[in-house]
Amino acid sequence: NKDKYFLLKVYKKDNKYLLVKNRNFNFLKNFNIFPMQELTKPKNFNQNLNFKMSNMNMNIKIEYNNIIKSSPLSYWIDPKKLRNYTLPSFTKKIVNYLENQK
């Protein structure tokens, strides 16, 4: 298993979260996920979450952002209506984590 590090950016407006269509990573390709970027060998990485996916350990650090960049491949989801969306379990777990951190 490879250890990989990601910075997950959370944009929140009116109790809704911004999701984007994944075109950057090979995993969950074309699915809706939170905006993320992969980090290479970060120093002092304080992870919030850890996921095991097929051949990698995903170490995720969550960063909250106020500035909202809209893009054509993004949309807002309401965490209270999570069942109404077709989302990967990866994204649902992150939404549940964020909602439990309030």
MODA-V279643 format. One line per field, one symbol per residue. psi: psi as a letter, one per 40 degrees, with the letter a starting at -180 (. if undefined). burial: + if it has 24 or more other C-alpha atoms within 12 Angstrom, else -. A space follows every 50 residues. Layout:
psi=???
burial=???
This chain:
psi=hihihihhhhhhhffiihiihhedidifheihiihiihihgiifhgidih ihhceihhhhhhhhidhhhiidfiihihdefdeeihiiddddddddddde e.
burial=---+++++++++----+++++---------+++++++-----------++ +------+++++------------+++-+-------+--+++-++--+-- --
